[in-house]
Each structure stands twice: as C-alpha cells, then as structure tokens.
Amino acid sequence: METGLCILLTFLLQQIAHAGGRADGGHDGCVPGFQVRNYQLVLSGPLQKGQPLLQVEFDDCAGNEDVSFEVSDPSFHVDGDLNLVPHRDVESCGPVLLVHGFGSHADDRAQVDVSGLPVRSENTLREVLGLGQKPPYRWKRALLVPPIIVTENQRAPFPRLIGKVILTEKPVHHIFRLTGPGADQYPKGLFTIDIDTGDVSVSRSLDREAIDSYQLEVSTTDFSGNVIEGPVILVVTVIDQNDNRPIFKESRYTGEVLEGSPTGTTVMTMTAFDADDPSTDNAVLRYNIIRQSPDKPSPNMFYIDAEKGDIVTVISPSLLDRETLPTTTYELEIVAKDMAGSEVGLTGTATATITITDKNDHAPEFTHPLFEARVHEGSRGVVVNLTVDDRDDPATGAWRAMYSIISGDPKQSFEVQTNPDNNEGMLSVVKPLDYETTAFHTLLIRVENEDPLVPDVGYGPSSTATVHVTVEDINEGPVFFPDPLVVTRMENIPVGSFVASLNASDPDILETQSIRYAVLSDPAAWLSVNPVRGTINTSASLDRESPYVQANKYTALFVATDNGTPPATGTGTLIIHLEDYNDNAPFVVPSVAQVCEDAGDMNVAVVAGRDRDLAPNAAPFKIELGKQPGLDKTWRVTRINSTHSQIMLLQSLKKANYQLPLLITDSGVPPLSNSTEVKVQVCICTKTKRYCSSAHSHRTSLVVLLSTLLLVRLCL
C-alpha cells in the first residue's frame, strides 16, 4: 500500500511541477506544449529524404531552447524549424504518426493522420505502435495508469468514480479495456472502466479484511479488438478503516501465582486480535485492567503491560499470603483498545481468573497435646482419631498429613493411617493387646505434610502428640496346648482304653477359674472325655478301615469352658493316628473268568489278591487250589508275583460254568486266610462272538472231573 501511495504522490508532484514550470517560465496566456495536436498529411507518392512535410506548432512558453522531439516512426524526425521530415526515402508508412515534444518546461504529444501512401502491414503497424517489443522511445509510454487508492466501507451511491487511466496520445479509434480479478474474474464486476474516457469506478463497498489489494490490467484496443496499448498493471489498494474491534482468543483466561511470589511475577498473558491493517493504528492494541474483584487488600494487586498483555503482580510478597487474603481467586476484567488506546479506539473485553496457589508455609499442628483411648484386650481396629489443624490449601500435598509413631510401640501393635476426607489420623490396633501382659501403653505420634515445608518454616512442638491407650480386661477363653494334639493308637484296642489327656489353660492369670471339658465333634462316636481331668478314653472299637478315617487319621474336636462371667470357651483338636491290625482277610479278584472250549492256550485267567489291611498284614499273598481232592488233575495255580497268580486248565472242558475253589492267605502275624471261588465259564468261540453257558455252575469235584474225562475219551 505504501508503494502505491508513493507512486500516486510522485505522479501528482510531477503534474504540479510541470504546471508550475509553465506558470513560471511562460508568458501570459501561453499553454506549454503543442498548440495544435492533430494534423492532416495528404501525400501523392513516395517521400524523399529531407523533404519537409508539415510544420508542427509547439511552444514551451520559454523559447523552446531545450525542446526535443521523437516520432513514432523512426523514418521521420522534427527538425529545428519544427518541420516533419523523413530521414530517408519512404515509400510507405503507417496511417498515424505520433510526435512527442518534451523539455524542461513542457511535455506534450500530437498526432499526424497520414493518407495517400501505401499502408504498412499489421505487424509493421504494431512495431510502429511499440507493441511486442521493448519501447526505445518515451512516446510509447502513452498509457499512464496511476495506482488507485480506495477506502473500504464506502457508502452508496454506486458506482463511484475512484480513478482515471490517462492516454496521453490518443488514436482516432480506441477503447479502454480492464481485465483481471475484480473485473472479468472473481469477484467479477467489482471494478469497471469507461471505454471512452478511461474513468475507473467501483460498483460496491470494499472490505479490506477480505481483499486488501487488486491487481488488474489496462489496455486499449481498436474497434476490432486489436490491442493498441498495454496491457499495463493497475493496482487498486484498499485503505483500512477502523471497522474491527479487538477480539480475545478466549473469553475467559485462567492463571495461577504462588503465594509469596516476588513483586513483578508474571502470572499470565492476555492476547487479543484485531483484523484491521496491522501497519496502521487501527490494529495497534493497548491493554488495561478496568476491574478487580474482590478489591481487597488492594484494588491494584495486579498490573497489565499495556503493549504485551502480560499480567504481573504488584502486591508485596508478604501480603500475597493465601491464608490471610479474603479469597484465593481474583477476577480481572481486561479491555483491549485499538488506535493505540486513543479515546476513539474500539474495544474488546475478556475476563482473567487468577488463583493464588498454596505453598507449604504452615506446619500441621495437633489440636490437643494428649489423646486418650480405651481398648478391649484381644480386639483390633481404630481406637482413636487424632485431629490436626493445617492452614494450607486442603487437598494438596501442603495440607495432607502423614502420621508416624515415634515411640511406645516396640511390638508394632499399633499403626496410624490418614483419613483422606478430613486429614485425621486413625490410630488402630493391628496386633491384639494382652491385658495380663501390659494394661497401659503410652505412644508419641508425629504429624508431617506430604510436601516439604518452605525453608523458613519448621515443625514445632505442636506437631507431636501423646496418646494414652488403656487395655481393658475381658474373660478370655481357655487355650489348648498343644493344638492340635496328635497321638498314635492301634486299632481295635479294648473299649475304655486311654487315648490322650487334654491340656487347656486360662489366659486370665490374674483370676482363679476352673475349666471343664466336653466333646464338640466325634464323627464315629468312639471317644469320651472326663469333664474335669480332660482324659480321653475309647467308648467303642477304633477301626482304621472306617470311612471316618482319612489317611489313617481320625480327627475329633473338644471344647474347654471356664467359669468366668460370662463363661468363655476354647476349642482344641485331637488327631489319632491309627496303626493297622490284621483284622481283614484277603480276597481274590476277579471272581469270573472265561475260556474257549477249543482254545489251544489253556491259560484261564490272572487273579490278584486284595486286602483292606496295610503291609505287612497284606501282600505277599499265597493263592492255591482248594482242599478238594482231584482238583490238581484239571487245574493248576502258578504264582506270578507277590499279588498275582495264573490259573490254567490241564485238560479241555466242555461248554459249561465251573466253580473253582481257591484259598488265599495274607502275610500278617498271625496270617488270615479266605476260601473263595472263581467262576470259570467254558465258552464256544467264533471269530466274532463268544457263546457262554447261562446255566448254574458245576461244583468242580472228583466225580465231575472223572465224568468229564470219560466223556472226552468216548468222543475220541
């Protein structure tokens, strides 16, 4: 914009200077320049070098001493007698010759219309007019396009004349043409030019904040649209008006400043924006605080830098004390004014909220030097709440308290935790206290903050307190020792046999109390207890194989009750480890075996011994044939290992079911034997199925075996 103003002012000053030159150096009534600006030259044939054609009339009103002339066609010149003469022989020329006369007192142009000679081609004419080549003469600057300055927000009526394009040397037929953004490009129709006069107009109000300048092109054409002059750049600069208020980026700003901060501490920065031209005062802002709420202890606690918008503290550090101020939050109303803060400037406002933040400049103090508590022995939980006072900001590390027990708790029976809701210390018993051991405890407790104190503040005597804890006696139940009581007994001992003796003592050693015993849980009802002495005897036979015995252990519960007021009880456990006695005879599995009638392999089955007793009252087992005579003629039992034996047939048997008597004996002392039978099914077998008899089994006897042997021989 400044460049456009300079160009315009230079042009105006030149015009004034030219006018002044004419007035100073001319005589009365003289107008410097061509006295006749349009000449007619009619020729009948080619021109010869030096032939005068016509005389122009030019007067600079000062004697024409330093006047020079230029002709648009370099074949011609103006001599000292102001005659237009050719430099050389000329056979043709353009229809128009432009003559430029200039000096220190005048600068003017004239036009010569030529007829009679052949007209040059269009290209030659364009060269004459200086189009498409660098102009070698000053006359080609005939299209004067001064920059135009327009103020934004102009009011109707429109269109409004804003400038003029000057054509110093006018052809006979010319049309002004305006192109570019704002003319024939978006935003179209904003600027127009009078095709005859060159007057430039604006069709509506301009907004500098939308577009601050336009660059268009001006040219002249003939009626056929051929360019005669130009294009020349036309710059339209939009001059700013103060039509935009300052606007803060935010409507409300927040900042913090630590209490006790030095005077001049920067709290925050307020920034506003003005859409007007930043190179003018329209956008030069100044800031000011117009209101502080509350206004105590001073209405001017803060200052804002008028140019930068920095808010700084003015109040002294000693007065900037969060605990003594009437509030911890101050609200400032900030005004930004353009026009460098002048009275006619436009304003914008915003609010700044400043919080005075806390630093740990107050040590916590107990509200009482001594706290007392009473607690029942054996109990747990909170026994007393320790109250403190701290003037720092709640819910901050400068206010939150941490408690510690300094002395009086060698067994670590107590702990102190902070209640987050009220900052109180909750003293709790975490290990039950014993009245008979210690009936009174004295604790020294210290309180501190999570954050460290500022250097010039320390913890004083009020940051410690004494707590007296009195333990109250209660009637405690008897305690068994040992618990559990483990004994070992043989199963099947006689009823009434001694098993164990219970031992329960009363913790209330300061009182004399008696204890009585009773059975609490005896799942198999095998035991009884003497209520006074606590001796346990069997009331039924102990059986290790009972379902109430797990892993050879039988568990019973007993209760001991004292005679206190009210009575108290204690529970003890008795575990009896039962030793095995050989009281279970062994048996054979499986009880059924199958063999094919025509089997080549005479192995019938593998049988195993089983015993509910434990070693050494179980395996190794002895499995043999029963004592019936003649069994060994048909059957054989062979030992495989300590628990298994093999049954084999010595001869083939017909399809039937046979009961084979066996005798199994364990290894106990004394050993137990058991006579048992294995059902052997002799079946007819095919590749896919086995057919066994469903009839009753035959007793395997000597008669049966002899009959079988006879039938076998007869069939052979």
Secondary structure, 3 states (H helix, E strand, C coil): CHHHHHHHHHHHHHHHHHHHHHHHHCCCCCCCEECCCEEEEECCCCECCCCCCEECCEECCCCCCCCEEEECCCCEEECCCCEEEECCCECCECCEEEEEEECCCCEEEEEEEEECCCECCHHHHHHHHCCCCCCCCHHHCCEECCCEEEECCCCCCCCEEEEECEECCCCCCCEEEEECECCCECCCCCEEECCCCCEEEECCCCCCCCCCEEEEEEEEECCCCCEEEEEEEEEEEEECCCCCCCEECCCEEEEEEECCCCCCCEEEECCEECCCCCCCHHHCCEEEEEEEECCCCCCCCEEECCCCCEEEECCCCCCCCCCCCCCCEEEEEEEEECHHHCCCCCEEEEEEEEEEECCCCCCCEECCCEEEEEEECCCCEEEEEECEECCCCCCCCCCCEEEEEEECCCCCCEEEEECCCCCCEEEEECCCCCCCCCCEEEEEEEEEECCCCCCCCCCCHHHEEEEEEEEECCCCCCEECCCCEEEEEECCCCCCCEEEECCEECCCCCCCCCEEEEEEECCCCCEEECCCCCEEEECCCCCCCCCCCECCEEEEEEEEEECCCCCCEEEEEEEEEEECCCCCCCEEECCEEEEECCCCCCEEEEEEEECCCCCCCCCCCEEEECCCCCHHHCEEEEECCCCEEEEEECCCCCCEEEEEEEEEECCCCCCCEEEEEEEEEEEEECCCCEECCCCCCEECCHHHHHHHHHHHHHHC
